[in-house]
Amino acid sequence: MSIGHYASAVTSSAVMERLKPFDPRVVGTLPLDLAVAGSDIDVVCHAFDPDAFAETVWAHYRSAADFALYRWTSEARPVIARFVWDGWPFELFGDRRPVDRQPGWIHFDVERRLLALDDGRLRRAVGKLRADGLKTEPAFAAVLGISGDPYRGLLELATETDNALRARLAACGLG
């Protein structure tokens, strides 16, 4: 199983088509080309009707290997589904908030922007930390010198302009 071939599992699972009413978007380390062994295919969705989202996921993926479907107990109560398709672990995340307002999407978007502004040093530094076992957001925060909660720190970066992000990269000796 090659990390570069995750797209074939996305296609064969038909997850983007089956979840189209929920604005599905693939996020995370695979599309960022920062995956390590064991990385999963993360799909965030706008589950405006969590029950309908759960029913759709159940109808199409309940027979997939290692299928699990549950809801968080937090106030927002997102729906999460996990399963394996064509040897790839998937995690579907359905939140009542539109995708553009979900932290997972915002993290992905700012990480994508940073990497697009990068000359390769940020990617290599984050990749090394990922290979050493660090999760994605903590790895970006460590390389960028963001103290405190790395998830909150990356959310705060999302409002910065590309010029401000370039300046941040330069201040860290990157980009």
HELIX and SHEET records of a PDB file:
HELIX    1   1 ILE A    3  HIS A    5  5                                   3    
HELIX    2   2 TYR A    6  SER A   13  1                                   8    
HELIX    3   3 VAL A   15  ARG A   18  1                                   4    
HELIX    4   4 LYS A   20  PHE A   22  5                                   3    
HELIX    5   5 THR A   29  LEU A   32  1                                   4    
HELIX    6   6 PRO A   50  TYR A   61  1                                  12    
HELIX    7   7 VAL A   99  ARG A  101  5                                   3    
HELIX    8   8 PRO A  103  LEU A  117  1                                  15    
HELIX    9   9 ARG A  121  ALA A  131  1                                  11    
HELIX   10  10 THR A  136  LEU A  144  1                                   9    
HELIX   11  11 PRO A  150  LEU A  157  1                                   8    
HELIX   12  12 ASP A  162  ALA A  171  1                                  10    
SHEET    1   A 5 ARG A  25  VAL A  27  0                                        
SHEET    2   A 5 ILE A  41  HIS A  46 -1                                        
SHEET    3   A 5 TRP A  88  ASP A  95  1                                        
SHEET    4   A 5 VAL A  79  TRP A  85 -1                                        
SHEET    5   A 5 ALA A  65  ARG A  71 -1                                        
END                                                                             
